[in-house]
Amino acid sequence: MRAHPKSGFRCGERRLAVDWRDCGWCPVITVQTPRSRRRAALKSLPPSSSVPFVSRPNPEIFKPMKTTPMKCNSWQEAGDKTSHAPRPCHVPRVTLAAPKQGEGGRRPRTGFTIVELLTVIAIIAILAAMLFPALAGARKAALKKKAALQISQIVTAIEKYDSDYGRFPISTNAQIAASAANSDFTYGTNGVANATFSLINSPVLTYDANNAEVIAILMDVTNYPNGQPAPANLDHRKNPMRTIFLNAPLSGYDPSQPGQPEGGVDVNGVYRDPWGNPYVITMDLNYDENCRDAFYSLQKVSQVLPKGPSTGNPNGQTGYNGLLNPDAGGNTDNYLEHDKVMVWSAGPDGQIDPLQGADTGANKDNILSWH
């Protein structure tokens, strides 16, 4: 190493005085600093330094220098103060902290590399592809449970109305048509805008309607949400006690405006399932303790077809979902549910098929109040 022109010491060396409470210490401290900081470190030392300050060229690693005990001229501060003999200095091991990242000439990292970003994006895409079917299935199952709950609420409300008034919540026109044909009555999709399937009563009935009539009576409203009067319950004529049997949610959906149909009671008073289709409601208006639905009474829909040597339906009268046909052979459109009320939804696909069985195709996912 070459000598410094001003101090006489080798380049990078300075003396550093260390004072301890119990005695004087003369340690040799080796500090290795980056070259970029060497000049600033030399300037910061006091001019009266008495211990060599040695700089090494390695800016990354700091190692204490091996030292040996040496003599010094400090006097003992405790014990025998009359003794002027010099005492050996104990050289401590000193380790200095390494410089922070970015201080030793190395440029700090400021972000992710392109490869790292692409890797993270690829992992996220793979996880999303794996989770999307599960999330879609969970949402579908949740909507089916919601539809089943709403169907149950409708059935309970109709039964409570029948218990209180001794009749079903229907309009006068529906009652007249059903009495004339000695038949039950199904509230289907008549006049329902943006319904994905069509369902009306058999030709023997001279009147068709959607479920808005029933919902207005059960909710005891005299006007639909759009402000138009509800003819079936004008002046509370069908619910004179003004009892609210059903608390159905209002969706605010207007079929005359563009947009996807929503579940709930729309502005026309139609109660729609979570997929936007009207609930189908059938009631036992001939009071024979059986319910004959306009769709599930069909032979092609409800008759159990043979699937092997043993059909389990020898007389052909057994139907799907617990329905029965009282006619011999079961080859008529007269499959019945032994109950007073039938309520159902077309399910997630919003479709029904009068030419397929209830356990296949578009009819398989329908949600029923009976089983």
C-alpha positions in Angstrom: 0.0 0.0 0.0 1.2 3.5 -0.7 1.6 6.2 2.0 -0.9 9.0 2.3 0.7 12.3 1.3 -0.7 14.3 4.3 -0.9 11.9 7.2 2.0 9.6 6.5 -0.1 6.6 7.0 -0.9 4.1 4.3 -3.9 4.9 2.1 -7.1 4.1 4.0 -5.5 3.9 7.5 -6.5 6.2 10.4 -6.3 5.9 14.2 -9.4 5.4 16.3 -9.4 6.0 20.0 -11.6 3.7 22.1 -12.3 4.6 25.8 -13.6 2.0 28.2 -14.8 2.6 31.8 -12.6 0.1 33.6 -9.3 0.5 31.7 -7.8 1.8 28.6 -8.2 -0.3 25.5 -6.2 -0.2 22.4 -8.0 -2.6 20.0 -7.1 -2.9 16.4 -10.4 -2.7 14.4 -10.5 -3.8 10.9 -13.3 -2.4 8.8 -13.9 -3.2 5.2 -16.0 -0.7 3.3 -16.9 -0.2 -0.4 -14.5 2.0 -2.3 -17.4 4.3 -3.1 -17.7 5.1 0.7 -14.0 5.0 1.6 -13.4 8.7 1.1 -16.4 9.7 3.1 -15.4 7.3 5.9 -11.9 8.9 6.1 -13.2 12.4 6.3 -15.5 11.5 9.2 -12.7 10.4 11.5 -11.3 12.8 14.0 -7.7 14.0 13.4 -6.4 12.8 16.8 -7.2 9.1 16.1 -4.6 6.8 17.6 -5.6 3.4 16.3 -5.0 2.3 12.7 -8.2 2.2 10.6 -7.6 -0.3 7.8 -9.7 -0.6 4.7 -9.9 -3.7 2.7 -10.9 -3.9 -1.0 -13.7 -6.4 -0.4 -17.0 -4.4 -0.1 -19.3 -7.4 0.8 -17.8 -9.4 3.6 -16.6 -8.1 7.0 -14.3 -10.2 9.1 -12.7 -9.2 12.4 -8.9 -9.1 12.2 -7.0 -11.5 14.4 -5.3 -9.6 17.1 -2.9 -10.3 20.0 -2.6 -8.6 23.4 -0.4 -5.5 23.3 1.0 -3.0 25.8 -0.5 0.4 26.2 0.2 3.5 28.4 -3.2 3.7 30.1 -3.3 3.6 33.9 -5.3 1.3 36.0 -8.5 3.2 37.1 -9.4 0.7 39.9 -7.4 -1.3 42.4 -3.8 -0.2 43.2 -3.6 3.4 41.9 0.1 3.7 43.0 1.2 1.2 40.4 2.5 2.9 37.2 3.3 -0.3 35.4 1.6 -0.6 32.1 -1.0 -3.3 31.9 -1.7 -5.5 28.8 -4.6 -4.4 26.7 -7.3 -6.9 26.0 -8.2 -6.7 22.4 -11.9 -7.3 21.9 -13.4 -9.0 18.9 -15.4 -6.4 16.9 -17.8 -7.2 14.2 -19.4 -4.4 12.2 -22.7 -4.7 10.4 -22.7 -5.1 6.6 -24.0 -2.3 4.5 -27.6 -2.3 3.5 -28.5 -3.6 0.1 -27.9 -0.9 -2.5 -25.2 0.9 -0.5 -22.1 -1.1 -1.6 -22.3 -0.3 -5.3 -25.0 -3.0 -6.0 -28.2 -1.6 -7.5 -31.3 -2.6 -5.5 -34.1 -4.6 -7.2 -37.1 -2.5 -8.0 -39.7 -5.1 -9.1 -40.5 -8.5 -10.6 -39.0 -9.7 -13.8 -41.1 -10.5 -16.8 -40.6 -14.3 -16.3 -41.8 -14.0 -12.7 -44.9 -12.1 -13.7 -45.8 -14.5 -16.4 -45.3 -17.4 -14.0 -47.6 -15.8 -11.4 -50.2 -15.1 -14.1 -50.1 -18.7 -15.4 -50.5 -20.1 -11.9 -53.6 -17.8 -11.3 -55.1 -18.9 -14.6 -54.7 -22.5 -13.8 -56.3 -22.1 -10.4 -59.1 -20.1 -11.9 -59.8 -22.8 -14.5 -59.8 -25.4 -11.7 -62.1 -23.5 -9.4 -64.6 -22.1 -12.0 -66.6 -25.3 -12.4 -66.8 -25.8 -8.7 -68.0 -22.2 -8.2 -70.5 -22.5 -11.0 -71.9 -25.8 -9.5 -72.1 -24.2 -6.1 -74.0 -21.2 -7.4 -76.4 -23.5 -9.3 -77.1 -25.6 -6.2 -77.7 -22.4 -4.2 -80.3 -21.1 -6.7 -82.0 -24.5 -6.7 -82.3 -24.4 -2.9 -83.6 -20.9 -3.2 -86.3 -21.9 -5.7 -87.3 -24.9 -3.5 -87.7 -22.6 -0.5 -89.8 -20.2 -2.4 -92.0 -23.0 -3.7 -92.5 -24.3 -0.2 -93.5 -20.8 0.9 -96.1 -20.5 -1.8 -97.6 -23.9 -0.9 -97.7 -23.0 2.8 -99.4 -19.6 2.0 -102.1 -21.3 -0.2 -102.8 -23.9 2.5 -103.0 -21.2 5.2 -105.4 -19.2 3.0 -107.5 -22.3 2.4 -107.6 -23.0 6.1 -108.7 -19.4 6.9 -111.2 -18.9 4.1 -112.3 -22.4 3.2 -111.5 -21.7 -0.5 -108.4 -21.3 -2.7 -106.8 -17.9 -3.6 -108.1 -17.7 -7.2 -110.0 -15.2 -9.3 -113.7 -15.4 -10.0 -113.0 -16.2 -13.7 -110.7 -19.1 -12.8 -113.3 -20.5 -10.4 -116.1 -20.3 -13.0 -114.0 -22.0 -15.7 -112.9 -24.8 -13.4 -116.4 -25.4 -12.1 -117.8 -25.6 -15.6 -115.3 -28.3 -16.6 -115.2 -30.0 -13.2 -111.4 -29.7 -13.3 -108.5 -28.3 -11.5 -106.8 -25.1 -12.6 -103.2 -24.5 -13.5 -101.7 -21.0 -13.4 -99.0 -21.2 -16.2 -97.4 -18.6 -18.5 -100.4 -17.0 -20.1 -99.5 -13.4 -20.9 -96.0 -13.7 -19.3 -93.4 -11.7 -21.3 -89.9 -13.1 -21.7 -90.8 -16.6 -20.4 -88.7 -19.4 -21.9 -91.5 -21.9 -22.1 -95.2 -21.8 -22.8 -97.8 -23.6 -20.7 -101.6 -23.2 -20.7 -104.6 -25.3 -19.6 -106.3 -27.9 -21.6 -108.9 -26.7 -24.2 -111.8 -27.8 -21.9 -111.0 -24.7 -19.7 -112.1 -21.4 -21.2 -109.8 -19.3 -19.1 -106.0 -19.0 -18.7 -103.9 -16.8 -16.5 -100.4 -16.5 -14.9 -99.7 -16.6 -11.2 -100.1 -12.8 -10.7 -103.7 -13.4 -9.6 -102.7 -15.8 -6.9 -99.7 -13.7 -5.6 -101.8 -10.5 -5.4 -104.4 -12.3 -3.2 -101.7 -13.9 -1.0 -99.8 -10.7 -0.6 -103.0 -8.7 -0.2 -102.2 -6.1 -2.8 -104.8 -4.2 -4.9 -102.4 -2.8 -7.4 -99.4 -4.4 -9.1 -96.0 -2.8 -8.7 -96.4 -1.0 -12.0 -99.5 0.8 -10.6 -102.0 -1.2 -12.6 -105.0 -2.6 -10.6 -104.9 -6.3 -9.6 -108.4 -7.4 -10.8 -108.4 -10.6 -8.7 -108.2 -8.6 -5.4 -109.8 -5.2 -6.1 -110.9 -3.6 -2.8 -109.5 -6.7 -1.0 -112.5 -8.7 -2.2 -110.5 -12.0 -2.1 -108.8 -11.2 1.1 -111.2 -9.2 3.2 -109.3 -9.8 6.4 -106.2 -8.3 4.7 -103.9 -11.0 5.9 -100.5 -11.2 4.3 -100.0 -14.9 3.7 -96.9 -14.5 1.5 -93.9 -12.1 1.7 -92.4 -12.5 -1.8 -89.4 -10.4 -2.8 -90.0 -7.6 -5.4 -87.5 -7.6 -8.2 -88.4 -4.4 -10.0 -87.9 -6.3 -13.3 -89.9 -4.8 -16.2 -90.4 -7.2 -19.1 -91.0 -4.4 -21.4 -87.4 -3.2 -21.0 -84.3 -5.0 -22.3 -82.4 -7.1 -19.9 -82.2 -10.6 -18.4 -85.4 -11.6 -16.5 -84.9 -11.6 -12.7 -86.3 -13.7 -9.9 -89.0 -12.3 -7.6 -92.2 -10.4 -8.3 -91.8 -8.3 -11.4 -93.7 -5.0 -12.1 -96.6 -7.0 -13.6 -97.1 -9.0 -10.4 -95.7 -12.3 -11.8 -93.6 -14.3 -9.3 -90.6 -15.6 -11.1 -88.1 -18.2 -10.1 -84.3 -17.4 -9.7 -83.9 -18.0 -13.5 -86.6 -15.5 -14.5 -89.5 -17.9 -15.3 -92.9 -17.9 -13.6 -93.7 -20.4 -11.0 -96.5 -22.8 -12.1 -99.3 -23.2 -9.6 -102.1 -25.8 -9.8 -104.9 -26.1 -7.2 -107.6 -28.7 -6.6 -110.6 -26.7 -7.7 -112.9 -29.8 -8.0 -112.1 -30.6 -4.4 -111.5 -34.3 -4.9 -108.3 -34.3 -2.8 -106.2 -34.8 -6.0 -104.3 -32.2 -8.1 -104.1 -32.5 -11.9 -101.4 -30.3 -13.3 -101.6 -29.2 -17.0 -98.1 -30.5 -17.7 -97.4 -33.4 -15.3 -100.8 -35.0 -16.0 -99.6 -35.9 -19.5 -98.9 -39.6 -20.1 -95.7 -38.9 -22.1 -94.3 -36.9 -19.2 -95.3 -38.9 -16.1 -95.8 -42.5 -17.1 -93.0 -44.8 -15.9 -91.7 -46.6 -19.0 -90.3 -50.1 -18.9 -86.5 -50.3 -18.7 -86.0 -54.1 -18.6 -87.7 -57.5 -18.0 -89.1 -56.3 -14.8 -90.7 -52.9 -15.2 -92.0 -52.3 -11.7 -95.1 -50.9 -13.3 -97.2 -53.9 -14.4 -100.5 -52.1 -14.8 -98.9 -48.9 -16.3 -100.6 -46.6 -13.8 -97.4 -45.6 -11.9 -96.0 -42.2 -12.7 -92.8 -40.4 -11.9 -92.4 -38.4 -8.8 -95.1 -40.3 -7.0 -97.9 -39.5 -9.5 -100.6 -42.1 -10.2 -103.1 -42.6 -13.0 -106.5 -43.9 -11.9 -107.4 -45.1 -15.4 -106.7 -48.7 -16.3 -103.4 -49.1 -18.2 -102.4 -45.6 -17.5 -102.5 -44.6 -21.1 -104.4 -41.4 -20.6 -103.4 -37.8 -19.6 -104.7 -38.2 -16.2 -101.7 -38.5 -13.8 -102.6 -37.0 -10.4 -100.9 -35.9 -7.2 -102.7 -36.8 -4.0 -102.6 -33.3 -2.6 -104.4 -30.0 -2.9 -101.6 -27.9 -4.3 -98.8 -28.4 -6.9 -96.1 -25.8 -7.4 -93.1 -26.2 -9.6 -90.3 -24.4 -11.5 -88.7 -25.2 -14.9 -85.3 -25.2 -13.2 -82.0 -23.9 -14.3 -82.4 -24.6 -18.0 -85.9 -22.9 -18.1 -87.2 -25.6 -20.4 -89.9 -28.2 -20.4 -90.7 -30.9 -23.0 -94.2 -32.4 -23.2 -92.8 -35.3 -25.3 -90.2 -36.6 -22.8 -90.4 -38.3 -19.5 -90.1 -36.4 -16.2 -86.7 -38.0 -15.5 -85.0 -37.1 -18.7 -83.9 -34.2 -20.9 -85.3 -30.7 -20.2 -87.7 -32.0 -17.5 -85.0 -33.7 -15.3 -83.9 -30.5 -13.5 -87.4 -29.2 -12.8 -88.0 -28.3 -9.1 -91.2 -29.7 -7.7 -93.2 -29.2 -4.4 -94.0 -33.0 -4.4 -92.0 -36.2 -4.8 
